Amino acid sequence: MGKYSREELESAFEKYQQTALKAGTSGDWNPWADQFTEDATYVEHLFGTFGGREAIRKWICSTMAKYPNCEMKYFPIEWYVIDEERGWIVCQVWNRMVDPGDGSLHQAYNFTQLKYAGGGLWSYEEDIYSPTPFQHMIKGWLETRDRLSGKSES
C-alpha cells in the first residue's frame, strides 16, 4: 500500500486540473505554481529543468504571458493513470488554444508525470513531448486567426 490513498491522489489531481484551467483563463499562474513544494523539480523538455517552486513560478508566469502562449488557455486531460504505490500520476494533456474565430480546434498533447508529496502539493512534474507538433499547431492557429481577421497575404 502506498503512502497516500487513491482518494487523496484523485482529489489533488482534480485540484491540479481546476487550477490549470483557472490559470489559463485568468492569466494568473501564481496559484498553479503554489501547488508545488518549495523544493520541487519541473522538467520541461524544451525549456529545461527548474529547481524549486519560485523557479517554476518565474518560468510559468513569464512563458504563459507571452504571445501566442497566452492564447493557450485550456488543458483537458485525455486519460490518466494513478500509481497508488508510488504516489504518481501519468496523464495525456491537451494544450488547447482559444477558438481563433471559426470554431476550429487547435491543440497538441504532452504526457505529464506528477509525483505527489502530500498536503495537495506536487514535488515533481515532467512534461514529455515533441516540440514539432506544437510548432505546427501554433502555426495553424496563427494562420487561421490571421485569415479570419483579414491579415493574411493572398
Long-range contacts (C-beta under 8 A, 24 or more apart in sequence): 1-84, 1-85, 2-83, 2-84, 2-85, 2-86, 2-87, 3-87, 3-118, 4-84, 4-87, 4-116, 4-118, 5-84, 6-82, 6-84, 8-116, 8-118, 9-82, 9-84, 9-87, 9-89, 9-116, 10-82, 11-120, 12-116, 12-120, 12-121, 12-122, 13-80, 13-82, 13-89, 13-91, 13-114, 15-120, 16-114, 16-122, 17-75, 17-77, 20-75, 21-74, 21-75, 23-64, 24-64, 24-72, 24-73, 24-74, 24-75, 25-73, 25-74, 27-64, 27-65, 27-70, 29-57, 29-60, 29-61, 29-64, 30-57, 30-61, 32-60, 33-57, 33-60, 33-61, 35-120, 35-121, 35-122, 36-121, 36-122, 36-123, 36-125, 37-117, 37-121, 37-122, 37-123, 39-123, 40-117, 40-121, 40-122, 40-123, 40-124, 40-125, 41-123, 41-124, 41-125, 42-124, 42-125, 42-126, 43-124, 43-125, 43-126, 43-127, 44-126, 44-127, 45-127, 45-128, 45-129, 45-131, 46-131, 68-97, 68-138, 68-141, 68-142, 71-97, 71-98, 71-141, 72-96, 72-97, 72-98, 73-97, 73-98, 74-98, 74-107, 78-109, 86-115, 87-115, 87-116, 87-117, 88-113, 88-114, 88-115, 88-116, 89-113, 89-114, 89-116, 90-114, 93-127, 95-134, 95-137, 97-137, 97-138, 97-141, 100-141, 100-144, 100-145, 100-148, 101-144, 101-145, 101-148, 101-149, 102-144, 102-148, 104-144, 106-137, 106-138, 106-140, 106-141, 106-144, 107-137, 108-133, 108-134, 108-136, 108-137, 109-133
